[in-house]
Structure formats: C-alpha cells, structure tokens
Amino acid sequence: MTAAPTAPRTALGRARSWLYVPAHRSDVVAKALAGAADAVVLDLEDAVPADAKAAAREAAASVSRGRLPVWVRMNGIGTPWAADDVAALAGADTDGVRVPKADDPAAVAALAERLGRPLHLLVENALGVERAFELATCHPLVAGLSLGEADLAADLRVRGSGLEWARGRVVVAARAARLPSPVASVWTDLGDPEGLAADSAAARDAGFFGRSVIHPAQIGPVHRAFTPDPDEVARARELLGSLESAGESAWVDPRGRFVDPAVVSGARWVVELADALPDPYEPAQHRPRAGKELP
C-alpha cells in the first residue's frame, strides 16, 4: 500500500472557500488563481461538457501549484472519462483530487494507489452515506470526506432540511477517522446571499469547516461564516490565559463560566483557527500561501 506523503498540504481544515472553475476555461481559471478564494478546484466533471473533457483534462494536468492550493475534481469512477482522468492526473502537480460519487472503498483505495495524491471524497448517494466511515478509512491518502448535497438529495428523495442527518453522519465519520471537518456542499442559489450566509453558519455550527462555491460573489459570506468572530477569539484567549492560575481539572473562571478539559479544547481550536486564517476582508494577493494544517 502506498504510504501517505509527509505532511501533505491539503488545505483541508484550513481553506474556508473552495472555488469550482471549469478546467477548460483558461480565462476563468486564471481569474480564480488570482482571486480571493482560499483554494481552487479545477473541475473536469459537471462544469465540463463531454466534447470538452479532453481539453479540460489536459489543462488541469498542466497547472502548476502556486500561491493557492489547487485541487482537481475528476469524473466519477466508472464513467467513460475516469480512466483518462487518472492517467493524466497521476503525474500532475496538484495538491489533490476530488472524487465525486464515492461509494466503494475498494475502488477508492485502488484509485489512491494509482494517483498517489491526497483524495477528497464526495459522498453523493445513499450507499456512500451508509459506507462513510469505511470510505474515510480505506486508504492513508484519503484526506477528506464531504457531501455532494444536490445529488444526494435527489437520490434520497428528500427536500428542505431532509439532509441534516446525513450532514451529521459525514461529520462523525470524518472526525472518527481523524480527518479534518468536512467541507460544506455548494449553495446553488446565486441570487440568495443571505441564505448562503445563514446556511454556512448552520454548517459551521454542525461541524463543517469551509464551503465549496461556484461564483466569486459567494466567497465573502463564506469567509465571514468560517472565520472566528473577534469577540469569540478574545474570550477563548482569556480562558486559555486563566489556565496557569487554575490548578484544577475543572473550575469556574472569573466570568462565572464552568471550565473543563472539553471547554479548554474548544477554546484552543478557536485560537488555532484564528491564528491560521487571514482576515476575511484581506485581498488574496496579500495572503501567504503557506498555512498551518489544522486537525
């Protein structure tokens, strides 16, 4: 079995926005790589018509990693385009590969062996949800697990909030496998930024970190949702500062808050996240590419 790369810079657990762009559109790709997203996903799947698959594949395989993390979403295992995608991406200079409609752990493990790159699995059907933990643990190169909610909702025949239980299932599977928190699925209504902001906040509170986006206008609301509020960070720093004087495994701090190891762990997460992330309003060209991978 192929060993996982040493400390791969996957951006999972750190990137707040993952901007999908069709890989065959060189103009759009160039704008995305120079834009405000934390990471870019070159799409070979849904955004690319069948007659442009070869051009998209060639373009994605030739992109070199630069300031932003660059992933590629290949076509699903078993589709007519998957074998050519794998052949092209096996030697590509990308940070990793997104695998749509993942539901077969053995097939994912074989794909990981062939690609030798970190994989971000997208669970988009009932079988994938049922096998979420198996998928998350099937190979050391599986770096993340997320939902593809539009396809999953269609497969399950649910509406509205009918995917809440599936969100919880994938969060538990990812964290049980010691993977980063899942990336939230795309918000498809470009005319509803308020809905995007509210749903992103709900996803954050449910255990997700970061979100896939399909338009640059979605980046700002997503960054604000997944960047800790300054007041929250200040409270977390204050709590951690009180550790030195506490001397107990649990105590009541000066604000009257009961503090135990779980509360301390949450505060550490908030501070680590705040220290690792740029300001949500900071222009992308001023941000360092390197960043701390978070557990």
C-alpha positions as CSV (number, residue, x, y, z in Angstrom):
1,M,0.0,0.0,0.0
2,T,1.3,3.4,-0.9
3,A,2.4,5.5,2.1
4,A,0.8,8.9,2.6
5,P,3.0,11.9,1.7
6,T,4.7,13.5,4.7
7,A,2.6,16.3,6.0
8,P,0.7,17.0,2.7
9,R,-0.5,20.5,2.3
10,T,-4.1,19.6,1.5
11,A,-5.7,22.9,2.8
12,L,-8.5,20.7,4.3
13,G,-9.3,22.1,7.7
14,R,-7.8,25.5,6.7
15,A,-9.4,26.7,3.5
16,R,-12.7,28.4,4.0
17,S,-13.7,28.7,0.3
18,W,-13.1,26.1,-2.5
19,L,-13.9,27.8,-5.8
20,Y,-15.0,25.5,-8.6
21,V,-13.9,26.5,-12.1
22,P,-14.3,24.6,-15.4
23,A,-10.8,23.4,-16.2
24,H,-11.2,24.0,-19.9
25,R,-11.9,27.7,-19.4
26,S,-8.3,29.2,-19.2
27,D,-9.6,32.7,-18.7
28,V,-11.8,31.7,-15.7
29,V,-9.0,29.6,-14.2
30,A,-6.6,32.4,-14.4
31,K,-9.0,34.8,-12.6
32,A,-9.7,32.1,-9.9
33,L,-6.0,31.6,-9.2
34,A,-5.5,35.3,-8.8
35,G,-8.7,35.8,-6.8
36,A,-10.0,35.8,-3.3
37,A,-10.7,32.1,-2.7
38,D,-8.6,30.1,-0.3
39,A,-8.4,27.2,-2.7
40,V,-9.4,26.4,-6.3
41,V,-10.9,23.3,-7.7
42,L,-10.4,22.7,-11.4
43,D,-13.5,20.8,-12.5
44,L,-13.5,18.0,-15.0
45,E,-16.9,16.8,-14.1
46,D,-20.2,18.7,-14.0
47,A,-19.0,22.0,-15.4
48,V,-17.4,20.5,-18.5
49,P,-19.4,19.2,-21.5
50,A,-18.5,15.8,-23.0
51,D,-16.8,17.3,-26.0
52,A,-14.5,19.4,-23.8
53,K,-13.4,16.7,-21.4
54,A,-10.1,16.1,-23.1
55,A,-9.2,19.8,-23.2
56,A,-10.2,20.2,-19.6
57,R,-8.1,17.2,-18.6
58,E,-5.0,18.5,-20.4
59,A,-5.4,21.9,-18.9
60,A,-5.8,20.6,-15.4
61,A,-2.8,18.3,-15.7
62,S,-0.6,21.2,-16.8
63,V,-1.4,23.6,-14.0
64,S,1.4,24.1,-11.5
65,R,0.8,24.7,-7.9
66,G,1.3,28.4,-6.9
67,R,0.1,30.7,-4.2
68,L,-3.3,28.9,-3.8
69,P,-3.9,25.3,-3.2
70,V,-5.2,23.6,-6.4
71,W,-7.3,20.5,-6.5
72,V,-8.9,18.8,-9.4
73,R,-12.4,17.2,-9.4
74,M,-12.2,14.2,-11.7
75,N,-15.1,12.4,-13.3
76,G,-16.6,9.6,-11.2
77,I,-15.1,6.2,-11.0
78,G,-16.8,4.0,-13.6
79,T,-17.6,6.9,-16.0
80,P,-16.3,6.8,-19.6
81,W,-13.8,9.6,-18.7
82,A,-12.4,8.3,-15.4
83,A,-9.5,6.2,-16.8
84,D,-8.1,9.1,-18.9
85,D,-8.5,11.4,-15.9
86,V,-6.5,9.1,-13.7
87,A,-3.8,8.7,-16.4
88,A,-3.4,12.4,-16.8
89,L,-3.6,13.3,-13.1
90,A,-1.2,10.7,-11.8
91,G,1.7,12.9,-12.7
92,A,0.1,16.3,-12.3
93,D,1.4,18.9,-9.9
94,T,-1.8,19.4,-7.9
95,D,-2.5,19.4,-4.2
96,G,-5.0,16.6,-4.5
97,V,-8.0,15.1,-6.3
98,R,-11.7,15.3,-5.5
99,V,-13.5,12.1,-6.2
100,P,-17.3,12.5,-6.9
101,K,-19.9,9.9,-6.1
102,A,-17.6,7.9,-3.9
103,D,-19.3,4.8,-2.5
104,D,-16.9,1.9,-3.0
105,P,-14.0,1.7,-0.5
106,A,-12.1,-0.8,-2.6
107,A,-12.4,1.3,-5.7
108,V,-11.2,4.4,-3.8
109,A,-8.2,2.5,-2.4
110,A,-7.3,1.3,-5.9
111,L,-7.6,4.9,-7.2
112,A,-5.4,6.2,-4.4
113,E,-2.7,3.7,-5.3
114,R,-2.9,4.7,-8.9
115,L,-2.9,8.5,-8.3
116,G,-0.5,8.7,-5.3
117,R,-2.2,12.0,-4.4
118,P,-4.4,13.1,-1.4
119,L,-8.1,12.3,-2.2
120,H,-11.2,14.3,-1.1
121,L,-14.1,12.0,-1.4
122,L,-17.6,13.4,-2.2
123,V,-20.4,11.3,-0.9
124,E,-23.4,11.8,-3.2
125,N,-25.7,8.8,-2.8
126,A,-27.3,6.6,-0.1
127,L,-24.7,3.9,-0.4
128,G,-21.9,6.4,0.1
129,V,-23.5,7.7,3.3
130,E,-24.0,4.2,4.6
131,R,-20.3,3.5,4.0
132,A,-19.0,6.9,5.1
133,F,-16.6,5.6,7.8
134,E,-15.3,2.8,5.5
135,L,-14.6,5.3,2.8
136,A,-12.8,7.6,5.2
137,T,-10.5,4.9,6.4
138,C,-10.0,2.8,3.3
139,H,-6.5,4.3,2.4
140,P,-4.0,6.6,4.0
141,L,-4.3,9.0,1.1
142,V,-8.0,9.7,1.9
143,A,-7.6,13.3,3.2
144,G,-11.2,14.4,3.5
145,L,-14.8,13.4,3.2
146,S,-17.7,15.7,2.3
147,L,-21.3,15.6,0.9
148,G,-22.5,16.4,-2.6
149,E,-25.9,17.6,-1.4
150,A,-27.7,18.2,-4.7
151,D,-27.1,14.6,-5.9
152,L,-27.6,13.1,-2.5
153,A,-31.0,14.9,-2.0
154,A,-32.1,13.6,-5.4
155,D,-31.0,10.0,-4.6
156,L,-32.7,10.1,-1.2
157,R,-35.8,12.0,-2.5
158,V,-35.6,14.5,0.4
159,R,-36.4,18.2,0.5
160,G,-35.6,21.2,2.7
161,S,-33.9,20.1,5.9
162,G,-34.0,16.5,5.0
163,L,-30.2,16.1,4.8
164,E,-29.5,17.2,8.4
165,W,-29.0,13.6,9.5
166,A,-26.7,12.9,6.5
167,R,-24.6,16.0,7.4
168,G,-24.3,14.7,11.0
169,R,-23.3,11.2,9.7
170,V,-20.5,12.5,7.5
171,V,-19.2,14.8,10.3
172,V,-19.0,11.9,12.7
173,A,-17.4,9.6,10.1
174,A,-14.7,12.2,9.2
175,R,-13.8,13.0,12.8
176,A,-13.9,9.4,13.9
177,A,-11.4,8.7,11.1
178,R,-9.2,11.6,12.4
179,L,-9.8,13.6,9.2
180,P,-10.5,17.4,9.1
181,S,-14.0,18.6,9.4
182,P,-15.9,18.2,6.2
183,V,-16.2,21.0,3.6
184,A,-19.9,22.1,3.2
185,S,-21.5,21.5,-0.2
186,V,-22.2,24.1,-2.8
187,W,-25.1,26.7,-2.2
188,T,-26.7,26.7,-5.7
189,D,-28.9,29.8,-5.4
190,L,-26.6,32.6,-6.6
191,G,-29.4,35.1,-6.0
192,D,-29.7,34.4,-2.3
193,P,-26.5,35.5,-0.4
194,E,-28.5,35.8,2.8
195,G,-29.4,32.1,2.5
196,L,-25.8,31.3,1.8
197,A,-24.6,33.1,4.9
198,A,-27.3,31.5,7.1
199,D,-26.7,28.0,5.8
200,S,-22.9,28.4,6.1
201,A,-23.3,29.5,9.7
202,A,-25.5,26.4,10.3
203,A,-23.0,24.2,8.6
204,R,-20.2,25.6,10.8
205,D,-22.2,25.0,13.9
206,A,-22.9,21.4,12.8
207,G,-19.2,20.6,12.5
208,F,-18.3,21.6,8.9
209,F,-15.4,23.8,8.0
210,G,-15.2,25.7,4.7
211,R,-17.5,25.6,1.7
212,S,-17.4,24.8,-2.0
213,V,-18.5,27.8,-4.0
214,I,-19.4,28.3,-7.7
215,H,-19.1,32.1,-8.0
216,P,-16.6,34.7,-6.6
217,A,-19.5,36.6,-5.1
218,Q,-20.1,33.7,-2.7
219,I,-16.6,33.9,-1.2
220,G,-17.1,36.9,1.2
221,P,-20.1,35.4,3.0
222,V,-18.4,32.1,3.3
223,H,-15.2,33.5,4.7
224,R,-17.1,35.5,7.3
225,A,-19.0,32.4,8.4
226,F,-16.0,30.3,8.9
227,T,-13.7,32.9,10.4
228,P,-14.0,33.1,14.2
229,D,-15.6,36.3,15.5
230,P,-13.0,38.7,17.2
231,D,-15.1,38.6,20.4
232,E,-15.1,34.8,20.3
233,V,-11.4,34.7,19.9
234,A,-10.8,37.2,22.7
235,R,-12.9,35.1,25.1
236,A,-11.0,32.0,24.1
237,R,-7.7,33.6,24.6
238,E,-8.8,34.9,28.0
239,L,-9.9,31.4,29.0
240,L,-6.6,29.9,27.9
241,G,-4.8,32.6,29.8
242,S,-6.6,31.6,33.0
243,L,-5.2,28.0,32.8
244,E,-1.9,28.9,34.5
245,S,-3.7,30.1,37.7
246,A,-6.4,27.5,37.8
247,G,-4.5,24.5,39.1
248,E,-7.7,22.2,38.8
249,S,-9.0,19.9,36.2
250,A,-12.3,21.9,36.2
251,W,-13.0,25.3,37.6
252,V,-15.2,28.4,37.4
253,D,-13.5,31.3,35.7
254,P,-13.8,35.0,36.7
255,R,-16.8,35.3,34.3
256,G,-18.6,32.6,36.1
257,R,-18.2,30.0,33.3
258,F,-17.6,26.4,34.2
259,V,-14.4,25.2,32.5
260,D,-13.3,21.7,32.0
261,P,-11.0,19.9,29.5
262,A,-13.6,19.9,26.8
263,V,-14.2,23.6,27.1
264,V,-10.4,24.2,27.0
265,S,-10.1,22.0,23.9
266,G,-12.8,24.1,22.2
267,A,-11.0,27.4,23.1
268,R,-7.7,26.1,21.7
269,W,-9.4,25.2,18.5
270,V,-10.8,28.7,18.1
271,V,-7.4,30.3,18.8
272,E,-5.6,28.0,16.5
273,L,-8.1,28.7,13.8
274,A,-7.9,32.4,14.2
275,D,-4.1,32.3,14.1
276,A,-4.0,30.2,11.0
277,L,-6.6,32.2,8.9
278,P,-6.2,35.5,7.2
279,D,-8.7,38.3,7.8
280,P,-11.9,37.6,5.8
281,Y,-11.6,41.0,4.1
282,E,-7.9,40.8,3.2
283,P,-7.2,40.8,-0.5
284,A,-5.9,37.5,-1.8
285,Q,-2.7,38.9,-3.2
286,H,-1.6,39.9,0.3
287,R,-2.1,36.5,1.8
288,P,0.7,34.0,2.3
289,R,0.1,30.7,0.6
290,A,1.5,28.6,3.4
291,G,-0.7,28.0,6.3
292,K,-1.0,25.7,9.3
293,E,-2.9,22.5,8.7
294,L,-5.5,22.1,11.5
295,P,-6.6,18.7,12.9
